[in-house]
Amino acid sequence: MSQQPSVETFFHEPTNTFSYVVWDPQTQQAAVIDSVLDYDAAAGRTAHESADQIIDFVRKSGLAVSWVIDTHVHADHLSAAPYIRDTLGGLLAIGEHIRTVQDTFGTLFHAEPEFAHDGSQFDHLFTDGEHYRLGNIEAVALHTPGHTPACMTHVIGDAAFVGDTLFMPDYGTARCDFPGGDARTLYRSIQKIYGLPEATRIFLCHDYKAPGRDAFAHETTVGDEKAHNIHVRDGVDEESFVRMRTERDATLSMPRLILPSVQVNMRAGELPPAESNGTHYLKIPLNVL
């Protein structure tokens, strides 16, 4: 029985985000991973054009969606997961450590008293090492924190969806300076990924085109990352990585969409509740991040 899923990639260039439809070609059971809700920050408007491209593909391909997964609480784009789920079905899922993120950012955004900090906005919370199936293909969810406390890597057959943990080998690794992030933890999470078979395909959530590279890229392998990643290849020890990552993170600005993104994504992609005039509002905490 083949353990190689089919994968279709969707690129959202405004946020440099890759979304994926992954499926078992025998049973046509599918998962949608890291979908994007279009957001015009200047106008404060959301739209579903990018998500509709995924929906159209799923329908035309005759796929049945079992899972709608976010690898973590994204800080650079709003999630379209509830729109995908409500349109195509499936369980909306994230890692169980979403609770930590909800505690941190629920406080930062002074969320309404009714805001739940227990992850109950999601249909399913994956635990570290949890096994599940996509049709006939075996899958496992691995807790790989460091970028955020709730980051998960989903290994579906021979394909690993690593979220923001790793980038292409010529670009390196994720930042660790968000609330709850930690460079030492990220290093150890990457070693967990490096323990997978070297031929494992790695699918990335972002690419920013390293200097000298003309095209965006979204796929690599465990072996290529171990041999060539400029931040954490074989031979780079934990202390060297932590020093590099900490110094680099100190030079980075906050992502352009972190405030709207986290505020929505900690709610499983739903907008904050409408106020008495029927309008939804996003908060901008001042002088906090």
C-alpha positions as CSV (number, residue, x, y, z in Angstrom):
1,M,0.0,0.0,0.0
2,S,1.5,3.4,-1.0
3,Q,2.3,5.8,1.7
4,Q,3.0,8.7,-0.6
5,P,0.2,11.2,-0.6
6,S,-0.5,13.6,-3.5
7,V,0.0,17.3,-2.7
8,E,-1.2,20.4,-4.4
9,T,0.3,23.7,-3.5
10,F,-1.3,27.2,-3.4
11,F,0.9,30.3,-3.0
12,H,-0.4,33.5,-1.4
13,E,2.2,36.0,-2.5
14,P,1.0,39.0,-0.4
15,T,2.0,37.0,2.7
16,N,4.5,34.6,1.2
17,T,2.4,31.7,2.4
18,F,2.0,28.2,1.0
19,S,-1.2,26.3,1.6
20,Y,-1.6,22.7,0.8
21,V,-4.2,20.1,-0.2
22,V,-2.8,16.7,0.6
23,W,-4.7,13.5,-0.1
24,D,-4.7,9.7,-0.4
25,P,-5.0,9.0,-4.2
26,Q,-6.6,5.6,-3.4
27,T,-9.5,6.9,-1.2
28,Q,-9.5,10.6,-2.2
29,Q,-9.6,11.5,1.5
30,A,-7.9,14.9,1.9
31,A,-6.6,17.5,4.3
32,V,-6.3,21.2,3.8
33,I,-3.3,22.7,5.6
34,D,-2.6,26.4,6.4
35,S,-5.2,28.1,4.4
36,V,-5.3,31.9,4.0
37,L,-8.0,34.4,4.4
38,D,-7.4,37.4,2.2
39,Y,-7.1,40.6,4.3
40,D,-6.8,44.2,3.1
41,A,-5.2,45.9,6.1
42,A,-5.8,49.5,4.8
43,A,-9.5,48.9,4.3
44,G,-10.0,46.4,7.1
45,R,-11.7,44.0,4.6
46,T,-11.6,40.2,4.4
47,A,-12.2,38.2,1.3
48,H,-12.2,34.5,0.2
49,E,-10.6,34.6,-3.2
50,S,-7.6,32.5,-2.1
51,A,-9.7,30.0,-0.1
52,D,-12.1,29.7,-3.0
53,Q,-9.2,28.5,-5.2
54,I,-8.6,25.7,-2.8
55,I,-12.3,24.9,-2.6
56,D,-12.6,24.8,-6.4
57,F,-9.6,22.4,-6.7
58,V,-11.0,20.1,-4.1
59,R,-14.4,19.9,-5.8
60,K,-13.0,19.5,-9.3
61,S,-10.7,16.7,-8.1
62,G,-13.5,14.8,-6.4
63,L,-11.8,14.9,-3.0
64,A,-13.4,14.5,0.4
65,V,-12.0,16.7,3.2
66,S,-11.4,14.9,6.5
67,W,-9.1,17.6,8.1
68,V,-8.7,21.3,8.0
69,I,-5.4,21.9,9.8
70,D,-3.4,24.9,10.9
71,T,0.1,24.0,11.9
72,H,0.2,26.8,14.4
73,V,-1.3,30.2,15.3
74,H,0.1,32.2,12.3
75,A,1.4,35.7,12.9
76,D,1.6,36.7,9.2
77,H,-1.8,35.8,7.8
78,L,-5.4,35.3,8.8
79,S,-6.6,31.7,8.6
80,A,-9.4,30.7,6.3
81,A,-9.9,27.3,8.2
82,P,-13.5,27.9,9.4
83,Y,-14.6,29.0,5.9
84,I,-12.9,25.9,4.4
85,R,-14.5,23.6,7.0
86,D,-17.9,25.1,6.7
87,T,-17.8,24.8,2.9
88,L,-16.1,21.4,2.5
89,G,-16.5,19.6,5.8
90,G,-13.8,18.0,7.9
91,L,-12.5,18.7,11.4
92,L,-10.8,22.0,12.1
93,A,-7.7,21.1,14.1
94,I,-4.5,22.5,15.7
95,G,-2.1,21.4,18.4
96,E,-3.2,21.2,22.0
97,H,-0.8,23.9,23.1
98,I,-3.1,26.4,21.5
99,R,-4.2,26.9,25.1
100,T,-0.9,28.5,25.9
101,V,-1.2,30.9,23.0
102,Q,-4.7,31.7,24.0
103,D,-3.6,32.5,27.5
104,T,-0.8,34.8,26.4
105,F,-2.6,36.6,23.6
106,G,-6.0,36.6,25.2
107,T,-4.4,38.7,27.9
108,L,-2.5,40.9,25.5
109,F,-5.6,41.7,23.5
110,H,-7.8,42.0,26.6
111,A,-10.2,39.6,25.0
112,E,-13.9,39.6,26.0
113,P,-14.8,37.6,29.2
114,E,-16.5,34.9,27.1
115,F,-13.3,34.1,25.1
116,A,-12.4,30.5,25.9
117,H,-8.8,29.7,26.7
118,D,-9.2,25.9,26.4
119,G,-9.0,25.4,22.6
120,S,-12.7,24.7,22.4
121,Q,-13.0,26.9,19.3
122,F,-11.4,24.0,17.4
123,D,-12.9,20.6,16.5
124,H,-9.8,18.7,17.5
125,L,-6.6,19.4,19.4
126,F,-3.6,17.2,18.3
127,T,-1.3,15.8,21.0
128,D,2.4,15.1,20.5
129,G,2.9,11.8,18.8
130,E,-0.8,11.4,18.0
131,H,-1.4,8.9,15.1
132,Y,-4.3,9.4,12.7
133,R,-5.0,8.4,9.1
134,L,-5.7,10.2,5.8
135,G,-7.6,7.5,4.0
136,N,-5.2,4.6,3.9
137,I,-2.1,6.7,4.6
138,E,-0.7,6.8,8.1
139,A,-0.1,10.2,9.7
140,V,1.4,11.5,13.0
141,A,1.3,14.9,14.6
142,L,4.6,16.0,16.2
143,H,4.9,18.9,18.6
144,T,7.7,21.1,17.3
145,P,7.6,24.3,19.4
146,G,10.1,27.1,19.4
147,H,8.7,29.5,16.9
148,T,5.5,29.4,18.9
149,P,4.5,27.1,21.8
150,A,1.7,25.4,19.7
151,C,3.7,24.6,16.5
152,M,3.1,21.1,15.1
153,T,4.6,19.2,12.2
154,H,2.3,16.8,10.4
155,V,3.9,13.8,8.9
156,I,1.5,12.3,6.4
157,G,3.1,9.2,4.7
158,D,6.4,10.4,3.3
159,A,5.5,14.1,3.5
160,A,6.1,16.4,6.5
161,F,4.3,19.8,6.8
162,V,6.5,21.8,9.1
163,G,4.7,25.1,9.3
164,D,7.2,27.9,10.1
165,T,9.8,25.7,11.9
166,L,12.1,25.4,8.9
167,F,12.5,27.4,5.6
168,M,14.4,26.4,2.5
169,P,18.0,25.4,3.2
170,D,19.4,28.6,1.8
171,Y,17.1,30.7,4.0
172,G,17.3,28.9,7.4
173,T,14.9,28.8,10.2
174,A,12.0,30.5,11.9
175,R,12.3,33.4,14.3
176,C,11.8,32.7,18.0
177,D,11.1,36.2,19.5
178,F,7.3,36.1,19.6
179,P,5.7,35.7,23.1
180,G,6.3,32.0,24.0
181,G,9.0,31.4,21.4
182,D,12.4,30.0,22.4
183,A,15.5,29.4,20.2
184,R,16.7,26.5,22.3
185,T,13.4,24.8,22.0
186,L,13.3,25.4,18.3
187,Y,16.7,23.7,17.9
188,R,15.5,20.6,19.7
189,S,12.3,20.5,17.6
190,I,14.3,20.6,14.4
191,Q,16.4,17.7,15.6
192,K,13.1,15.8,16.0
193,I,12.3,16.6,12.4
194,Y,15.8,15.6,11.4
195,G,15.2,12.2,12.9
196,L,12.7,11.4,10.1
197,P,14.0,9.4,7.1
198,E,16.2,11.6,4.9
199,A,14.0,11.1,1.9
200,T,11.0,12.6,3.7
201,R,9.5,15.4,1.7
202,I,9.3,18.7,3.6
203,F,6.6,21.2,2.7
204,L,7.2,24.7,4.0
205,C,4.6,27.4,5.0
206,H,6.7,30.3,3.7
207,D,9.5,31.3,1.4
208,Y,11.1,34.7,0.9
209,K,13.6,33.9,-1.8
210,A,17.1,33.8,-0.4
211,P,19.7,36.2,-2.0
212,G,20.7,35.0,-5.4
213,R,17.6,32.8,-5.9
214,D,15.0,34.1,-8.4
215,A,12.1,31.7,-7.8
216,F,9.9,30.9,-4.8
217,A,10.3,27.4,-3.4
218,H,8.2,25.3,-1.1
219,E,9.6,21.8,-1.0
220,T,12.8,20.2,0.2
221,T,13.8,17.0,2.1
222,V,15.1,16.1,5.5
223,G,18.4,15.1,3.9
224,D,18.8,18.4,2.2
225,E,18.0,20.4,5.3
226,K,20.4,18.4,7.4
227,A,23.2,18.8,4.8
228,H,22.7,22.4,3.7
229,N,20.5,24.5,6.0
230,I,22.4,27.7,6.6
231,H,21.3,27.9,10.3
232,V,21.1,24.4,11.5
233,R,22.8,21.9,9.3
234,D,24.8,18.9,10.6
235,G,27.6,20.1,12.8
236,V,25.9,23.2,14.1
237,D,25.5,22.7,17.9
238,E,22.7,24.0,20.1
239,E,24.7,26.8,21.7
240,S,25.8,28.2,18.3
241,F,22.3,28.0,16.9
242,V,20.8,29.8,20.0
243,R,23.4,32.6,19.8
244,M,22.8,33.1,16.0
245,R,19.0,32.9,16.3
246,T,18.9,35.3,19.2
247,E,21.2,37.9,17.6
248,R,19.3,37.7,14.3
249,D,15.9,38.0,15.9
250,A,16.9,41.2,17.7
251,T,17.3,42.8,14.2
252,L,13.8,41.8,12.9
253,S,10.6,44.0,12.9
254,M,7.3,42.5,13.9
255,P,5.4,40.9,11.0
256,R,3.1,43.4,9.2
257,L,-0.1,41.5,10.1
258,I,0.8,40.0,13.5
259,L,-1.9,42.0,15.3
260,P,-4.9,41.1,13.2
261,S,-3.6,37.6,12.5
262,V,-3.1,36.4,16.0
263,Q,-6.3,38.1,17.2
264,V,-8.3,36.1,14.7
265,N,-6.3,32.8,14.5
266,M,-6.4,32.3,18.3
267,R,-10.1,32.1,17.7
268,A,-9.7,29.3,15.1
269,G,-10.0,31.9,12.3
270,E,-13.2,33.5,13.5
271,L,-13.5,37.3,13.8
272,P,-13.9,38.7,17.3
273,P,-17.6,38.9,18.3
274,A,-19.6,41.7,16.7
275,E,-20.4,44.6,19.0
276,S,-23.8,46.1,19.6
277,N,-23.8,47.9,16.2
278,G,-23.2,44.6,14.4
279,T,-19.6,45.4,13.4
280,H,-16.6,43.3,14.2
281,Y,-13.5,45.2,15.5
282,L,-9.8,44.3,15.8
283,K,-7.8,45.8,18.6
284,I,-4.4,47.4,18.3
285,P,-2.5,47.1,21.6
286,L,0.0,50.0,21.8
287,N,3.6,49.8,23.0
288,V,3.3,46.1,23.9
289,L,5.1,44.1,21.2
